[in-house]
């Protein structure tokens, strides 16, 4: 998909068409039984809001029972989530009782692949992406619902395209496009009869180690000088990738669960930039850039003939790693400042040359360049 040919990339939540009267309903897909240790002792009883996998094996080869039991990484996520939320083991057992995270409710659902009622995402001409889990978070303090999804998987092989991989782009960028489409279709989300803000956010839970993933060039990012660097844990976190085994010395370390929940409920500067990217590609409303990052984003959109995936990839590579002062996009501002140098020779609007010093010291090169290009085009 290019910016000149925009089409819907997501038909609504759970495969329902946008504008459908079925609304935003998380399907009730039953309970999950006990998780036991290798000796058969009770380890976790997950609450009933998680899909119960069928553990039976059919006797006939032509009979398929699905979706099958959780794999090791999926089971570890469920176990760690329950034990992190309820370290004393007093978790709820009722199918109608949510998990509790402070004053927030959490409903955990298994998202079944290739089912009409399942949640799925798609970008450009990619395959449909079905994340493994839906983590629905209801915040009674802020009156906000977060429709989160979490997908545990190995990313060294599971995301061959790196930052442009469709699973990565669907996780970081597509939630913002879904939100725009829901708003444009007039759908409203209510809870207990009251309208609440509704967010969609995703996260990839990597069972590949940080060292293994950072060593792959497909996940390189650029520093403030424009040099390729391996991403830090924090860089990956802003890219919505959390590591399931970040503490390799302690197999029972569950602190990553806190990072997962925080990433689902809080946005970073990258999320804000991707939200503006969705506005540009979705053309749902007029985009008026404010600040250096948004002006650089608008310039990129005017200059680019890339697909959305490639556009998002370039944005992530340039903005994920902050400089020494914590600022993002330092390399981009330096690049735009260099482009302003053309006005030192020809001046602006034919009014004579400008000094190199003035252009070099321009405090807002992205905004200045955007204004001049748009003024010149009028």
C-alpha positions in Angstrom: 0.0 0.0 0.0 1.2 3.4 -0.8 0.1 6.8 0.4 -1.6 7.4 -3.0 -3.7 4.3 -2.8 -5.2 4.0 0.7 -7.5 1.2 1.5 -8.9 -0.4 4.7 -6.4 -2.8 6.2 -8.6 -4.1 9.0 -12.2 -5.0 8.9 -12.9 -4.2 12.5 -12.3 -6.1 15.7 -12.8 -9.9 15.6 -13.2 -9.9 11.9 -16.5 -8.0 12.0 -17.0 -5.4 9.2 -16.5 -1.7 10.2 -20.0 -0.4 11.0 -21.3 -3.8 11.9 -24.1 -3.8 14.5 -22.3 -6.6 16.3 -20.3 -4.0 18.2 -17.0 -4.5 20.1 -17.6 -7.7 22.0 -14.8 -9.9 23.3 -16.1 -13.4 22.6 -16.6 -15.7 25.7 -14.3 -18.6 24.9 -14.4 -20.5 28.1 -12.0 -21.3 30.9 -8.5 -22.6 31.3 -7.7 -25.6 33.5 -4.9 -26.1 35.9 -1.2 -25.6 34.9 0.9 -28.2 36.7 4.6 -28.7 37.2 6.3 -31.8 35.6 5.5 -33.9 38.7 1.8 -33.2 38.4 1.5 -30.8 41.4 -0.8 -27.8 41.1 1.1 -24.7 40.1 -1.5 -22.3 38.7 -5.2 -22.3 38.2 -5.8 -19.6 35.7 -9.2 -17.9 35.9 -11.9 -18.9 33.6 -11.6 -16.1 31.1 -8.8 -17.9 29.2 -9.6 -20.4 26.5 -9.5 -24.0 27.6 -7.2 -25.9 25.2 -8.3 -29.4 24.3 -5.6 -31.9 25.5 -7.2 -35.0 23.9 -5.5 -36.7 20.9 -7.9 -38.2 18.4 -7.6 -41.9 17.6 -8.4 -41.4 13.9 -5.9 -39.6 11.7 -8.6 -37.8 9.8 -10.0 -36.1 13.0 -8.5 -32.8 14.1 -9.0 -31.5 17.6 -8.0 -27.9 18.1 -6.7 -25.4 18.8 -4.5 -27.7 20.9 -2.7 -27.0 24.2 -0.6 -23.9 24.9 3.0 -24.2 23.8 5.8 -23.7 26.4 6.2 -19.9 25.9 2.4 -19.3 25.9 2.0 -21.4 29.1 4.9 -19.5 30.7 3.3 -16.2 30.0 -0.1 -17.2 31.6 1.7 -18.8 34.6 3.9 -15.7 35.1 1.0 -13.3 34.7 -1.1 -15.1 37.4 1.8 -15.5 39.8 3.0 -11.9 39.3 -0.5 -10.5 40.0 -1.1 -13.0 42.9 2.2 -13.9 44.5 0.3 -15.3 47.5 -1.6 -17.7 45.3 -5.0 -16.2 46.1 -6.1 -15.7 42.4 -9.7 -16.0 41.5 -11.1 -19.3 40.2 -14.5 -18.3 38.9 -15.1 -18.0 35.2 -16.9 -14.7 35.8 -14.2 -13.1 38.0 -11.5 -10.9 36.4 -7.9 -10.7 37.4 -6.9 -7.6 39.4 -4.0 -5.3 38.9 -4.4 -2.6 41.5 -7.7 -1.0 40.8 -7.7 -2.3 37.2 -9.6 -5.4 35.9 -7.8 -7.7 33.5 -9.7 -10.2 31.3 -7.4 -12.6 29.5 -8.5 -14.3 26.3 -6.8 -16.7 24.0 -7.1 -15.5 20.4 -7.6 -18.4 18.1 -6.0 -18.3 14.7 -8.0 -18.4 11.5 -11.4 -18.2 13.2 -14.1 -15.7 12.1 -14.6 -14.4 15.6 -10.9 -13.9 16.3 -9.0 -10.6 16.3 -6.7 -10.1 13.4 -4.6 -7.4 11.7 -3.2 -6.9 8.2 -0.9 -4.3 6.7 -0.1 -3.8 3.0 -0.4 -7.2 1.3 0.7 -9.2 4.3 -0.9 -12.3 5.7 -3.5 -11.9 8.4 -1.8 -11.7 11.8 -3.5 -13.4 14.8 -1.8 -12.5 18.1 -2.0 -15.3 20.7 -3.6 -13.5 23.6 -6.0 -10.6 24.2 -5.4 -8.7 27.4 -8.4 -6.5 28.1 -7.6 -4.0 30.8 -10.4 -1.9 32.4 -9.2 1.0 34.4 -12.0 2.3 36.7 -9.9 5.3 37.9 -9.4 6.8 34.5 -12.5 5.2 32.9 -10.4 3.8 30.1 -10.5 0.4 28.4 -7.3 -0.9 26.8 -7.8 -3.7 24.2 -4.3 -5.1 24.4 -2.8 -8.1 22.6 0.3 -10.1 23.5 2.1 -12.5 21.2 4.9 -14.7 22.7 7.2 -15.9 20.0 10.8 -16.3 18.9 11.8 -13.2 16.9 15.2 -14.2 15.5 13.3 -16.4 13.0 9.7 -15.3 13.7 10.2 -11.7 12.4 12.4 -12.1 9.3 11.8 -8.5 8.2 13.0 -6.9 11.4 11.3 -3.5 12.0 9.4 -3.8 8.7 8.1 -7.3 9.5 4.3 -7.4 9.2 4.0 -8.8 12.8 6.0 -5.9 14.1 4.2 -3.3 12.1 0.8 -4.8 13.0 1.8 -4.6 16.7 3.2 -1.0 16.7 1.3 0.8 14.0 -2.0 -0.9 13.1 -3.6 -0.4 16.5 -3.6 3.4 15.8 -5.2 2.8 12.4 -7.9 0.6 14.0 -8.7 3.3 16.5 -9.1 5.8 13.6 -11.4 3.5 11.7 -13.6 2.8 14.8 -14.0 6.5 15.3 -14.7 7.2 11.6 -17.4 4.5 11.6 -19.1 6.1 14.5 -18.7 3.1 16.8 -18.7 3.9 20.5 -17.4 1.8 23.3 -19.5 1.8 26.5 -19.0 0.1 29.9 -21.8 0.0 32.5 -23.8 2.3 30.3 -21.1 5.0 30.1 -18.8 5.9 27.2 -15.2 5.3 28.0 -12.0 6.0 26.0 -11.0 2.9 24.1 -7.4 2.2 23.3 -5.8 -0.6 21.2 -2.2 -1.6 21.9 -0.1 -4.6 21.2 3.2 -6.2 22.3 5.5 -8.8 21.1 6.9 -11.0 23.9 10.2 -12.3 22.6 11.5 -15.7 23.9 14.7 -15.0 21.8 17.2 -13.3 24.0 18.1 -9.6 23.8 21.6 -10.5 22.8 20.5 -12.7 20.0 18.0 -10.2 18.6 20.3 -7.1 19.0 23.0 -8.9 17.0 20.8 -9.0 14.0 21.1 -6.2 11.5 17.4 -6.3 10.7 16.8 -4.6 14.1 19.5 -1.9 13.9 18.7 1.6 14.9 20.5 4.9 14.3 22.2 7.0 16.9 22.4 10.8 17.0 25.1 10.8 14.3 23.2 8.5 11.9 25.4 5.4 12.6 23.8 2.0 12.9 23.7 0.6 16.4 22.3 -2.4 18.2 19.1 -1.6 20.1 19.2 -1.5 23.9 16.5 -3.2 26.0 14.9 0.3 26.4 14.9 0.8 22.6 13.2 -2.6 22.0 10.7 -1.7 24.7 9.8 1.5 22.9 9.4 -0.7 19.8 6.9 -2.8 21.9 9.2 -5.8 22.2 9.6 -7.2 25.7 11.9 -10.1 26.5 10.4 -13.1 28.3 13.8 -14.1 29.6 15.5 -10.7 30.2 17.0 -12.0 33.4 18.7 -15.1 32.1 20.2 -15.9 35.5 16.8 -16.4 37.1 14.4 -18.6 35.2 11.6 -17.7 37.7 12.0 -14.0 37.3 8.6 -12.5 36.4 9.4 -8.8 36.5 8.8 -8.7 32.7 5.1 -9.0 33.4 5.1 -5.5 34.9 6.8 -4.2 31.8 4.2 -5.9 29.6 1.3 -4.3 31.4 2.9 -0.9 31.5 3.6 -1.0 27.8 0.0 -1.9 27.1 -1.4 1.0 29.2 1.2 3.7 28.7 2.4 5.4 25.5 5.8 6.6 24.5 7.0 9.3 22.1 7.2 6.5 19.5 3.5 5.7 20.0 2.6 9.3 19.6 4.5 9.5 16.3 2.9 6.4 15.0 -0.5 7.8 15.9 0.2 10.8 13.7 1.5 8.4 10.9 -1.9 6.7 11.0 -3.6 10.1 10.5 -1.4 10.8 7.4 -2.0 7.4 5.8 -5.6 7.1 6.9 -6.6 10.6 5.7 -9.4 10.5 8.4 -8.8 14.2 9.2 -6.5 17.1 8.3 -3.0 16.7 9.7 -1.5 19.8 11.2 2.1 19.1 12.4 3.4 20.6 15.6 6.9 20.3 16.9 10.0 19.0 15.1 9.2 15.3 15.1 5.7 15.9 13.5 7.2 18.3 10.9 9.8 15.7 10.0 7.0 13.1 9.7 5.1 15.4 7.4 8.2 15.9 5.2 8.8 12.2 5.0 5.2 11.6 3.9 5.5 14.2 1.2 8.8 12.7 0.0 7.9 9.0 0.3 6.5 6.5 -2.2 7.1 3.6 0.3 4.6 1.1 1.6 3.3 1.7 5.1 5.6 -1.1 6.4 8.7 0.5 4.9 7.7 3.9 6.1 7.2 2.7 9.7 10.5 0.8 9.5 12.5 3.9 8.6 10.7 5.9 11.3 11.6 3.3 13.9 15.2 3.1 12.9 15.6 6.9 13.2 13.6 7.6 16.3 13.9 4.6 18.7 17.3 5.4 20.1 17.5 8.8 22.0 20.6 10.9 22.2 22.6 11.5 25.4 20.1 14.1 26.6 17.1 11.8 26.0 15.9 13.5 22.8 14.6 11.4 19.9 15.2 12.2 16.3 18.5 14.2 16.7 19.8 12.6 13.5 16.7 13.6 11.6 16.9 17.2 12.8 20.6 17.3 11.7 19.7 16.0 8.3 17.0 18.5 7.8 19.3 21.3 8.9 21.8 20.2 6.2 18.9 20.4 3.7 18.3 24.0 4.7 21.7 24.9 3.5 20.4 25.2 -0.1 18.8 28.5 1.0 22.3 29.9 1.8 22.9 30.1 -2.0 19.5 30.9 -3.5 17.7 32.6 -0.6 14.1 32.2 0.2 11.4 33.4 -2.2 14.1 35.2 -4.2 14.8 37.7 -1.5 18.6 37.1 -1.5 21.0 34.7 0.1 20.9 33.8 3.8 23.9 33.3 5.9 25.2 29.8 6.6 25.5 30.7 10.3 21.8 31.6 10.6 20.7 28.4 8.9 23.0 26.3 11.0 21.7 27.8 14.2 18.1 27.4 13.3 16.4 26.0 16.4 13.6 24.3 14.4 15.0 23.0 11.1 12.2 20.5 10.4 9.5 23.0 10.9 11.4 25.7 8.9 12.0 23.4 6.0 8.4 22.2 5.9 7.1 25.8 5.9 9.4 26.8 3.1 8.6 23.8 0.9 4.9 24.4 1.5 5.1 28.1 0.9 7.1 27.6 -2.3 4.5 25.2 -3.6 1.7 27.7 -3.3 
